[in-house]
């Protein structure tokens, strides 16, 4: 387990304790599966991955409740892309380019963009907790195809 994963486990454990909730093996299994995934995921995809592991059965309801808890404590966020399906992702400062035609999602990080957002917030006296940027357009492959 890497340091970032350990920190996220500690954040979740402390969050559950503050709310008087149990830190169950099922909740930890959901968190573990999320930490193992490096990309966006849907709740049902997560459930199906967990359902395949017969050593730690997790119900669909537990998956959805745990996703809600993880969202509330700030470890993941719920995003809806062009396809209008809800996806979840780790909260770790990246942005999205979304192709309107093929619906592929390209993630990117740009330090200068983050610094510009910090300056805007500072100038407005605004305390930024998080942000989400989605640029919708056509990817190189789709924009070069004949129409």
Secondary structure, 3 states (H helix, E strand, C coil): CCHHHHHHHHHHHHHHHHCCCCCCHHHHHHHHHHHHCCCCECHHHHHHHHHHCCCCCCCHHHHHHHHHHHHHCCCEEEEECCCCCEEEEECCCCEEEEECCCCCEEEECCHHHHHHHHHHHHHHCCCCCCCCCEEEECCHHHHHCCC
